[in-house]
Amino acid sequence: MTDRVVAVGALITDADGRILLILRRNEPSAGHWSLPGGKVEPGESLEEAVVREVEEETGLAVSVGEPAIQLEIPVGDGRVYEVHDFRAEIRSGKLRPGDDAADAAFFTPAQVRTAKVTSRLVEYLEQAGALPPESP
């Protein structure tokens, strides 16, 4: 039987089209850049989890918008992360890494493509319309 872990992420872009990523401190994918997010706590809505995780990992307060993409990430030990990523806008706060984030920064689309990001993040961001498709 597969153990499903419900998780959320936040797709946050600034006025220049840069994407906010955090450097994962812990597994899965420690040492890789990814969207801020994490596990949904018991009794918490997906939107409440987005607000909490973004604040814990980046110091920023956000407003949660439309769903961006939903995906499943098997981690190889029988668990599958069911991830619900939402678009979000910054309301207040000062960007700083916290909780299980080793760093937090905004990346241009070109920087996202060359950074050490989590598996398939570029593909997911393209599907969500946050990254323009690469030119042939």
DSSP file (Angstrom, degrees, kcal/mol; ACC not computed):
  #  RESIDUE AA STRUCTURE BP1 BP2  ACC     N-H-->O    O-->H-N    N-H-->O    O-->H-N    TCO  KAPPA ALPHA  PHI   PSI    X-CA   Y-CA   Z-CA
    1    1 A M              0   0    0      0, 0.0     2,-0.4     0, 0.0     0, 0.0   0.000 360.0 360.0 360.0 138.7    0.0    0.0    0.0
    2    2 A T        -     0   0    0     77,-0.0     2,-0.7     1,-0.0    77,-0.2  -0.687 360.0-137.7 -87.6 133.7    1.2    3.5   -0.9
    3    3 A D  E     -a   79   0A   0     75,-2.1    77,-2.5    -2,-0.4     2,-0.4  -0.826  21.6-152.9 -89.6 114.1    1.5    6.1    1.8
    4    4 A R  E     -a   80   0A   0     -2,-0.7     2,-0.5    75,-0.2    77,-0.2  -0.761   8.0-164.7 -93.0 131.2    0.1    9.4    0.4
    5    5 A V  E     -a   81   0A   0     75,-2.7    77,-2.8    -2,-0.4     2,-0.4  -0.966  12.8-144.2-115.9 116.2    1.4   12.6    1.8
    6    6 A V  E     +a   82   0A   0     -2,-0.5    34,-2.5    75,-0.2     2,-0.3  -0.679  31.5 165.6 -82.5 129.1   -0.6   15.7    0.9
    7    7 A A  E     -aB  83  39A   0     75,-2.7    77,-2.3    -2,-0.4     2,-0.3  -0.892  22.0-147.2-139.3 166.2    1.6   18.7    0.4
    8    8 A V  E     -aB  84  38A   0     30,-2.7    30,-1.4    -2,-0.3     2,-0.3  -0.891   7.2-168.4-132.6 162.3    1.4   22.2   -1.0
    9    9 A G  E     -aB  85  37A   0     75,-1.7    77,-2.5    -2,-0.3     2,-0.5  -0.962  16.6-131.3-145.5 162.9    3.6   24.7   -2.8
   10   10 A A  E     -a   86   0A   0     26,-2.2     2,-0.8    -2,-0.3    77,-0.2  -0.974   4.2-156.0-122.9 125.8    3.5   28.3   -3.7
   11   11 A L  E     +a   87   0A   0     75,-3.3    77,-2.0    -2,-0.5     2,-0.5  -0.875  26.6 174.3 -98.5 104.7    4.3   29.7   -7.2
   12   12 A I        -     0   0    0     -2,-0.8     8,-2.7     8,-0.4     2,-0.3  -0.955   8.0-179.2-119.6 125.0    5.3   33.3   -6.5
   13   13 A T  B     -D   19   0B   0     75,-0.5    77,-0.2    -2,-0.5     6,-0.2  -0.915  16.9-137.6-120.9 151.1    6.6   35.7   -9.1
   14   14 A D    >   -     0   0    0      4,-1.9     3,-2.2    -2,-0.3     6,-0.0  -0.370  40.9 -85.7 -96.6-177.9    7.7   39.3   -8.7
   15   15 A A  T 3  S+     0   0    0      1,-0.3    -1,-0.0     2,-0.1    -2,-0.0   0.735 128.7  54.5 -61.3 -23.3    7.0   42.3  -11.0
   16   16 A D  T 3  S-     0   0    0      2,-0.1    -1,-0.3    92,-0.0    -3,-0.0   0.366 120.3-106.9 -92.4   5.0   10.0   41.3  -13.2
   17   17 A G    <   +     0   0    0     -3,-2.2     2,-0.2     1,-0.3    -2,-0.1   0.594  69.8 147.6  81.6  10.6    8.7   37.8  -13.7
   18   18 A R        -     0   0    0     90,-0.1    -4,-1.9    88,-0.1     2,-0.4  -0.523  42.9-130.7 -78.6 150.9   11.3   36.2  -11.4
   19   19 A I  E     -DE  13 107B   0     88,-3.0    88,-2.5    -6,-0.2     2,-0.5  -0.859  12.6-126.6-107.9 133.3   10.2   33.1   -9.5
   20   20 A L  E     + E   0 106B   0     -8,-2.7    -8,-0.4    -2,-0.4     2,-0.3  -0.670  35.7 174.4 -80.5 124.5   10.7   32.6   -5.8
   21   21 A L  E     - E   0 105B   0     84,-2.8    84,-2.3    -2,-0.5     2,-0.4  -0.922  19.6-147.8-126.7 154.4   12.6   29.4   -4.9
   22   22 A I  E     -FE  34 104B   0     12,-3.3    12,-2.4    -2,-0.3     2,-0.7  -0.924  20.6-123.2-118.2 149.2   13.9   28.0   -1.6
   23   23 A L  E     -FE  33 103B   0     80,-2.6    79,-3.3    -2,-0.4    80,-0.7  -0.830  34.7-124.6 -90.3 115.8   17.0   25.8   -1.2
   24   24 A R  E     - E   0 101B   0      8,-2.9     7,-3.6    -2,-0.7     8,-0.2  -0.424  25.8-174.3 -68.2 125.9   15.8   22.6    0.5
   25   25 A R        +     0   0    0     75,-2.8     2,-0.2    -2,-0.2    -1,-0.2   0.786  68.2  42.2 -85.4 -32.0   17.7   21.8    3.7
   26   26 A N  S    S-     0   0    0     74,-0.6     5,-0.1     2,-0.1    76,-0.1  -0.706  93.3 -54.9-118.0 163.6   16.0   18.4    4.3
   27   27 A E  S    S+     0   0    0     -2,-0.2     2,-0.1     2,-0.2    -1,-0.1  -0.449  95.8  65.1 -71.5 152.7   15.0   15.4    2.3
   28   28 A P  S    S-     0   0    0      0, 0.0    -2,-0.1     0, 0.0    47,-0.0   0.525 134.9  -9.0 -75.7 152.6   13.4   14.8   -0.1
   29   29 A S  S >  S-     0   0    0      1,-0.2     3,-1.6    -2,-0.1    -5,-0.3   0.793  81.6-175.3  67.9  34.2   15.7   16.7   -2.5
   30   30 A A  T 3  S+     0   0    0      1,-0.2    -5,-0.2    -5,-0.1    -1,-0.2  -0.326  70.8  28.0 -56.3 140.7   17.9   18.4    0.1
   31   31 A G  T 3  S+     0   0    0     -7,-3.6     2,-0.3     1,-0.3    -1,-0.2   0.507 100.8 107.1  83.6   4.6   20.4   20.8   -1.7
   32   32 A H  S <  S-     0   0    0     -3,-1.6    -8,-2.9    -8,-0.2    -1,-0.3  -0.870  70.9-117.9-114.8 150.0   18.0   21.5   -4.6
   33   33 A W  E     +Fg  23 117B   0     83,-2.8    85,-2.4    -2,-0.3     2,-0.3  -0.634  45.6 152.1 -83.4 142.9   16.0   24.6   -5.3
   34   34 A S  E     -F   22   0B   0    -12,-2.4   -12,-3.3    -2,-0.3     3,-0.1  -0.936  49.0 -70.8-156.4 174.9   12.2   24.3   -5.3
   35   35 A L        -     0   0    0     -2,-0.3   -14,-0.2   -14,-0.2   -24,-0.1  -0.491  60.6 -99.1 -69.9 146.2    9.0   26.2   -4.7
   36   36 A P  S    S+     0   0    0      0, 0.0   -26,-2.2     0, 0.0     2,-0.3  -0.435  75.8  96.6 -64.2 142.1    8.3   27.0   -1.1
   37   37 A G  E     +B    9   0A   0     16,-0.2     2,-0.3   -28,-0.2   -28,-0.2  -0.973  35.6 178.5 164.1-174.3    5.9   24.5    0.5
   38   38 A G  E     -B    8   0A   0    -30,-1.4   -30,-2.7    -2,-0.3    15,-0.1  -0.983  43.8 -22.6 171.6-167.1    5.5   21.4    2.6
   39   39 A K  E     -B    7   0A   0     -2,-0.3     2,-0.4   -32,-0.2   -32,-0.3  -0.309  56.2-118.6 -70.1 145.6    3.1   19.0    4.2
   40   40 A V        -     0   0    0    -34,-2.5   -34,-0.2    -2,-0.0    -1,-0.1  -0.714  30.5-132.2 -81.4 130.4   -0.5   19.9    5.1
   41   41 A E    >   -     0   0    0     -2,-0.4     3,-2.1     4,-0.2     8,-0.1  -0.494  36.2 -81.2 -81.5 153.3   -1.1   19.6    8.8
   42   42 A P  T 3  S+     0   0    0      0, 0.0    -1,-0.1     0, 0.0     3,-0.1  -0.285 117.7  13.6 -54.7 133.5   -4.2   17.8   10.2
   43   43 A G  T 3  S+     0   0    0      1,-0.3     2,-0.4    -3,-0.1    -2,-0.0   0.436 100.4 122.4  81.6   0.4   -7.3   20.0   10.1
   44   44 A E    <   -     0   0    0     -3,-2.1    -1,-0.3     1,-0.0     2,-0.1  -0.763  58.8-130.8 -98.7 138.4   -5.6   22.5    7.8
   45   45 A S     >  -     0   0    0     -2,-0.4     4,-2.2     1,-0.1    -4,-0.2  -0.402  28.5-109.1 -76.7 164.1   -7.0   23.5    4.4
   46   46 A L  H  > S+     0   0    0      1,-0.2     4,-2.0     2,-0.2     5,-0.1   0.918 121.1  49.6 -58.6 -43.3   -4.6   23.5    1.4
   47   47 A E  H  > S+     0   0    0      1,-0.2     4,-2.1     2,-0.2    -1,-0.2   0.898 109.1  50.9 -65.4 -41.0   -4.7   27.3    1.3
   48   48 A E  H  > S+     0   0    0      1,-0.2     4,-2.4     2,-0.2    -1,-0.2   0.887 109.2  52.3 -62.6 -38.2   -3.9   27.6    5.0
   49   49 A A  H  X S+     0   0    0     -4,-2.2     4,-3.0     2,-0.2     5,-0.3   0.892 106.9  52.5 -65.2 -39.6   -1.0   25.3    4.5
   50   50 A V  H  X S+     0   0    0     -4,-2.0     4,-2.6     2,-0.2     5,-0.3   0.955 110.8  46.9 -59.9 -50.2    0.3   27.5    1.7
   51   51 A V  H  X S+     0   0    0     -4,-2.1     4,-2.0     1,-0.2    -2,-0.2   0.927 116.2  44.7 -58.3 -47.2    0.2   30.6    3.9
   52   52 A R  H  X S+     0   0    0     -4,-2.4     4,-2.7     2,-0.2    -2,-0.2   0.938 114.5  47.1 -64.2 -48.9    1.9   28.8    6.8
   53   53 A E  H  X S+     0   0    0     -4,-3.0     4,-2.6     1,-0.2   -16,-0.2   0.907 111.9  49.7 -63.7 -42.5    4.6   27.1    4.8
   54   54 A V  H  X>S+     0   0    0     -4,-2.6     4,-2.4    -5,-0.3     6,-0.8   0.926 113.2  46.9 -62.5 -43.2    5.6   30.2    2.8
   55   55 A E  H  X5S+     0   0    0     -4,-2.0     4,-1.7    -5,-0.3    -2,-0.2   0.922 114.2  47.6 -64.4 -43.1    5.8   32.3    6.0
   56   56 A E  H  <5S+     0   0    0     -4,-2.7    -2,-0.2     1,-0.2    -1,-0.2   0.895 121.2  35.6 -64.1 -40.0    7.9   29.5    7.7
   57   57 A E  H  <5S+     0   0    0     -4,-2.6    41,-1.4    -5,-0.2    -2,-0.2   0.735 135.2  16.7 -89.7 -23.1   10.3   29.1    4.8
   58   58 A T  H  <5S-     0   0    0     -4,-2.4    38,-2.5    -5,-0.2    -3,-0.2   0.558  88.8-121.2-128.2 -12.4   10.6   32.7    3.5
   59   59 A G  S  <<S+     0   0    0     -4,-1.7    35,-0.6    -5,-0.6     2,-0.4   0.525  72.2 126.7  79.2   4.6    9.3   35.1    6.1
   60   60 A L  E     -C   93   0A   0     -6,-0.8     2,-0.5    33,-0.2    -1,-0.3  -0.777  55.7-141.3-102.7 140.4    6.7   36.4    3.7
   61   61 A A  E     -C   92   0A   0     31,-2.7    30,-3.6    -2,-0.4    31,-1.4  -0.844  31.3-172.6 -93.1 132.9    3.0   36.7    4.2
   62   62 A V  E     -C   90   0A   0     -2,-0.5     2,-0.5    28,-0.3    28,-0.2  -0.867  28.1-133.2-127.7 158.9    1.0   35.8    1.0
   63   63 A S  E     -C   89   0A   0     26,-2.6    26,-2.4    -2,-0.3     2,-0.4  -0.942  33.1-129.3-103.6 132.3   -2.4   35.8   -0.4
   64   64 A V  E     +C   88   0A   0     -2,-0.5    24,-0.2    24,-0.2     2,-0.1  -0.687  31.9 175.9 -89.1 132.9   -3.3   32.5   -2.0
   65   65 A G  E     -     0   0A   0     22,-3.5    -1,-0.1    -2,-0.4     3,-0.1   0.047  40.8 -23.5-108.9-142.2   -4.7   32.6   -5.6
   66   66 A E  E    S-     0   0A   0      1,-0.1    21,-3.1    20,-0.1    -1,-0.3  -0.284  72.5 -92.4 -70.9 152.6   -5.7   30.0   -8.2
   67   67 A P  E     -C   86   0A   0      0, 0.0    19,-0.3     0, 0.0    -1,-0.1  -0.436  36.4-169.8 -60.4 140.1   -4.3   26.5   -8.3
   68   68 A A  E     -     0   0A   0     17,-3.3     2,-0.3     1,-0.4    18,-0.2   0.831  59.5 -27.3 -99.5 -47.6   -1.2   26.4  -10.6
   69   69 A I  E     -C   85   0A   0     16,-1.4    16,-2.8     2,-0.0     2,-0.4  -0.966  48.1-143.8-166.8 150.8   -0.6   22.6  -11.0
   70   70 A Q  E     +C   84   0A   0     -2,-0.3     2,-0.3    14,-0.2    14,-0.2  -0.982  29.1 165.3-122.6 138.3   -1.1   19.3   -9.1
   71   71 A L  E     -C   83   0A   0     12,-2.3    12,-2.7    -2,-0.4     2,-0.4  -0.956  31.6-129.4-147.6 163.9    1.5   16.5   -9.3
   72   72 A E  E     -C   82   0A   0     -2,-0.3    10,-0.2    10,-0.2    -2,-0.0  -0.974  17.9-168.4-118.6 132.8    2.5   13.3   -7.6
   73   73 A I  E     -C   81   0A   0      8,-2.8     8,-2.8    -2,-0.4     2,-0.3  -0.917   9.1-153.9-123.9 104.0    6.1   12.8   -6.6
   74   74 A P  E     -C   80   0A   0      0, 0.0     6,-0.2     0, 0.0    -2,-0.0  -0.590   3.0-163.6 -73.5 137.5    7.1    9.2   -5.6
   75   75 A V        -     0   0    0      4,-2.3     5,-0.1    -2,-0.3    -2,-0.0   0.371  37.1-114.6-106.9   4.7   10.0    9.3   -3.1
   76   76 A G  S    S+     0   0    0      3,-0.5     4,-0.1     1,-0.1     0, 0.0   0.365  98.3  85.4  88.5  -6.8   11.1    5.6   -3.4
   77   77 A D  S    S-     0   0    0      2,-0.3     3,-0.1     0, 0.0    -1,-0.1   0.106 118.5 -83.5-113.0  21.2   10.3    4.5    0.1
   78   78 A G  S    S+     0   0    0      1,-0.4   -75,-2.1   -76,-0.1     2,-0.3   0.290  98.6 115.5  95.9  -9.7    6.6    3.7   -0.6
   79   79 A R  E     -a    3   0A   0    -77,-0.2    -4,-2.3   -75,-0.1    -3,-0.5  -0.696  45.5-164.8 -93.9 147.6    5.5    7.3    0.0
   80   80 A V  E     -aC   4  74A   0    -77,-2.5   -75,-2.7    -2,-0.3     2,-0.6  -0.994  14.1-141.7-128.4 125.1    4.0    9.5   -2.7
   81   81 A Y  E     -aC   5  73A   0     -8,-2.8    -8,-2.8    -2,-0.4     2,-0.9  -0.770   7.2-156.8 -85.8 122.9    3.7   13.2   -2.2
   82   82 A E  E     -aC   6  72A   0    -77,-2.8   -75,-2.7    -2,-0.6     2,-0.5  -0.880  21.5-164.5 -97.9 102.5    0.5   14.6   -3.7
   83   83 A V  E     -aC   7  71A   0    -12,-2.7   -12,-2.3    -2,-0.9     2,-0.6  -0.789  17.5-167.5-103.6 128.7    1.5   18.2   -4.2
   84   84 A H  E     -aC   8  70A   0    -77,-2.3   -75,-1.7    -2,-0.5     2,-0.4  -0.937  12.3-164.2-111.9 106.4   -1.0   21.0   -4.8
   85   85 A D  E     -aC   9  69A   0    -16,-2.8   -17,-3.3    -2,-0.6   -16,-1.4  -0.785   6.9-170.0 -95.2 134.5    0.8   24.2   -6.0
   86   86 A F  E     -aC  10  67A   0    -77,-2.5   -75,-3.3    -2,-0.4     2,-0.3  -0.892  26.7-113.9-119.8 149.4   -1.0   27.5   -5.9
   87   87 A R  E     -a   11   0A   0    -21,-3.1   -22,-3.5    -2,-0.3     2,-0.3  -0.609  42.9-176.6 -73.0 143.9   -0.3   30.9   -7.3
   88   88 A A  E     - C   0  64A   0    -77,-2.0   -75,-0.5    -2,-0.3     2,-0.4  -0.989  19.5-145.3-145.3 152.8    0.4   33.3   -4.5
   89   89 A E  E     - C   0  63A   0    -26,-2.4   -26,-2.6    -2,-0.3     2,-0.3  -0.946  26.7-113.7-120.5 141.1    1.1   37.0   -4.1
   90   90 A I  E     + C   0  62A   0     -2,-0.4   -28,-0.3   -77,-0.2     3,-0.1  -0.557  31.6 174.4 -73.6 129.6    3.3   38.6   -1.5
   91   91 A R  E     -     0   0A   0    -30,-3.6     2,-0.3     1,-0.4   -29,-0.2   0.778  62.5 -31.2 -99.8 -41.5    1.4   40.8    1.0
   92   92 A S  E    S+ C   0  61A   0    -31,-1.4   -31,-2.7     2,-0.0    -1,-0.4  -0.961  80.5  85.0-165.6 175.4    4.2   41.7    3.4
   93   93 A G  E     - C   0  60A   0     -2,-0.3     2,-0.5   -33,-0.2   -33,-0.2  -0.326  63.6 -86.9 109.0 170.4    7.4   40.6    5.0
   94   94 A K        -     0   0    0    -35,-0.6     2,-0.2    -2,-0.1    -2,-0.0  -0.984  45.1-109.9-121.4 127.8   11.1   40.6    4.3
   95   95 A L        +     0   0    0     -2,-0.5   -36,-0.2   -36,-0.0     9,-0.1  -0.360  56.2 142.2 -62.7 123.5   12.6   37.6    2.4
   96   96 A R        -     0   0    0    -38,-2.5   -36,-0.1    -2,-0.2     2,-0.1  -0.945  50.9-107.3-158.2 141.5   14.7   35.4    4.6
   97   97 A P        +     0   0    0      0, 0.0     2,-0.3     0, 0.0   -39,-0.2  -0.447  48.9 155.7 -71.5 146.0   15.2   31.7    4.7
   98   98 A G    >   +     0   0    0    -41,-1.4     3,-2.5     5,-0.1     5,-0.1  -0.935  40.6  17.4-156.2 177.1   13.7   29.8    7.6
   99   99 A D  T 3  S-     0   0    0     -2,-0.3   -42,-0.1     1,-0.3   -46,-0.0  -0.305 131.9 -12.6  54.3-122.8   12.4   26.5    8.8
  100  100 A D  T 3  S+     0   0    0    -75,-0.0   -75,-2.8    -2,-0.0   -74,-0.6   0.208 111.9 105.9 -96.3  18.5   13.7   23.8    6.4
  101  101 A A  E <   -E   24   0B   0     -3,-2.5   -77,-0.2   -77,-0.2     3,-0.1  -0.857  49.0-168.7 -97.2 125.7   14.9   26.3    3.8
  102  102 A A  E    S-     0   0B   0    -79,-3.3     2,-0.3    -2,-0.5    -1,-0.1   0.734  76.8  -5.6 -80.7 -23.5   18.7   26.8    3.7
  103  103 A D  E     -E   23   0B   0    -80,-0.7   -80,-2.6    -5,-0.1     2,-0.3  -0.967  59.8-153.7-160.7 164.2   18.2   29.8    1.4
  104  104 A A  E     +E   22   0B   0     -2,-0.3     2,-0.3   -82,-0.3   -82,-0.2  -0.977  26.1 149.2-147.9 134.8   15.5   31.7   -0.5
  105  105 A A  E     -E   21   0B   0    -84,-2.3   -84,-2.8    -2,-0.3     2,-0.4  -0.990  43.7-106.3-161.0 159.2   15.9   33.9   -3.6
  106  106 A F  E     -E   20   0B   0     -2,-0.3     2,-0.4   -86,-0.2   -86,-0.2  -0.788  35.0-162.0 -92.0 138.3   14.2   35.1   -6.8
  107  107 A F  E     -E   19   0B   0    -88,-2.5   -88,-3.0    -2,-0.4    -2,-0.0  -0.953  16.1-128.5-122.0 137.5   15.4   33.5  -10.0
  108  108 A T     >  -     0   0    0     -2,-0.4     4,-2.4   -90,-0.2     5,-0.2  -0.414  38.6-103.8 -70.3 160.6   14.9   34.7  -13.6
  109  109 A P  H  > S+     0   0    0      0, 0.0     4,-1.7     0, 0.0    -1,-0.1   0.895 124.8  51.4 -53.6 -39.9   13.5   32.1  -16.0
  110  110 A A  H  > S+     0   0    0      1,-0.2     4,-0.9     2,-0.2     5,-0.1   0.899 109.4  49.6 -65.1 -39.6   17.0   31.6  -17.4
  111  111 A Q  H >> S+     0   0    0      1,-0.2     4,-1.6     2,-0.2     3,-0.5   0.872 106.4  56.0 -66.6 -37.1   18.5   31.1  -14.0
  112  112 A V  H 3< S+     0   0    0     -4,-2.4     3,-0.3     1,-0.2    -1,-0.2   0.913 104.9  53.9 -59.4 -41.5   15.8   28.5  -13.1
  113  113 A R  H 3< S+     0   0    0     -4,-1.7    -1,-0.2     1,-0.2    -2,-0.2   0.759 116.6  36.4 -66.2 -25.2   16.8   26.5  -16.1
  114  114 A T  H << S+     0   0    0     -4,-0.9    -1,-0.2    -3,-0.5    -2,-0.2   0.558  97.3  97.3-106.2  -9.5   20.4   26.4  -15.1
  115  115 A A  S  < S-     0   0    0     -4,-1.6     2,-1.6    -3,-0.3   -83,-0.0  -0.321  89.2-100.0 -76.1 161.9   20.0   26.1  -11.3
  116  116 A K        +     0   0    0    -85,-0.1   -83,-2.8    -2,-0.0     2,-0.2  -0.667  62.5 169.9 -80.9  88.0   20.2   22.8   -9.4
  117  117 A V  B     -g   33   0B   0     -2,-1.6   -83,-0.2   -85,-0.3     3,-0.1  -0.567  38.9 -82.9-102.5 164.6   16.4   22.4   -9.1
  118  118 A T    >   -     0   0    0    -85,-2.4     3,-2.2    -2,-0.2     4,-0.4  -0.224  68.6 -69.0 -62.5 156.2   14.2   19.5   -7.9
  119  119 A S  T 3  S-     0   0    0      1,-0.3    -1,-0.2     2,-0.1   -87,-0.0  -0.196 116.0  -4.4 -51.8 127.3   13.4   16.8  -10.4
  120  120 A R  T 3> S+     0   0    0     -3,-0.1     4,-2.4     1,-0.1    -1,-0.3   0.522  88.8 130.3  68.1   9.6   11.0   18.0  -13.2
  121  121 A L  H <> S+     0   0    0     -3,-2.2     4,-2.8     1,-0.2     5,-0.2   0.920  72.9  51.7 -59.1 -43.4   10.5   21.5  -11.6
  122  122 A V  H  > S+     0   0    0     -4,-0.4     4,-2.2     1,-0.2    -1,-0.2   0.932 110.4  48.8 -58.9 -45.8   11.3   23.2  -15.0
  123  123 A E  H  > S+     0   0    0      1,-0.2     4,-2.4     2,-0.2    -1,-0.2   0.922 112.4  48.1 -59.6 -45.5    8.7   21.0  -16.7
  124  124 A Y  H  X S+     0   0    0     -4,-2.4     4,-2.2     1,-0.2    -2,-0.2   0.903 110.6  50.7 -63.7 -41.5    6.1   21.8  -14.1
  125  125 A L  H  <>S+     0   0    0     -4,-2.8     5,-2.2     2,-0.2     6,-1.4   0.855 110.1  50.5 -66.6 -34.0    6.8   25.5  -14.2
  126  126 A E  H ><5S+     0   0    0     -4,-2.2     3,-1.3    -5,-0.2    -2,-0.2   0.936 110.3  49.7 -65.0 -45.9    6.4   25.4  -18.0
  127  127 A Q  H 3<5S+     0   0    0     -4,-2.4    -2,-0.2     1,-0.3    -1,-0.2   0.863 110.3  50.7 -60.3 -35.9    3.1   23.5  -17.6
  128  128 A A  T 3<5S-     0   0    0     -4,-2.2    -1,-0.3    -5,-0.2    -2,-0.2   0.517 115.7-117.3 -80.5  -4.8    1.9   26.1  -15.1
  129  129 A G  T < 5S+     0   0    0     -3,-1.3    -3,-0.2    -4,-0.3    -2,-0.1   0.592  85.7 114.8  81.0  10.5    2.8   28.9  -17.6
  130  130 A A  S   <S+     0   0    0     -5,-2.2    -4,-0.2    -6,-0.2    -5,-0.1   0.726  74.9  44.3 -85.2 -23.1    5.4   30.4  -15.2
  131  131 A L  S    S-     0   0    0     -6,-1.4    -2,-0.2    -9,-0.1    -1,-0.2  -0.983  87.2-126.0-120.0 130.1    8.4   29.6  -17.6
  132  132 A P        -     0   0    0      0, 0.0     3,-0.1     0, 0.0    -6,-0.1  -0.475  41.0 -95.3 -68.4 146.7    8.2   30.2  -21.3
  133  133 A P        -     0   0    0      0, 0.0     2,-0.1     0, 0.0     0, 0.0  -0.285  48.1 -98.4 -60.2 148.5    9.0   27.1  -23.4
  134  134 A E        -     0   0    0      1,-0.1    -3,-0.0    -3,-0.1     0, 0.0  -0.392  38.2-111.2 -67.4 144.0   12.6   26.9  -24.5
  135  135 A S              0   0    0      1,-0.1    -1,-0.1    -3,-0.1     0, 0.0  -0.508 360.0 360.0 -72.3 144.0   13.3   28.1  -28.0
  136  136 A P              0   0    0      0, 0.0    -1,-0.1     0, 0.0    -2,-0.1   0.519 360.0 360.0 -68.0 360.0   14.4   25.3  -30.4
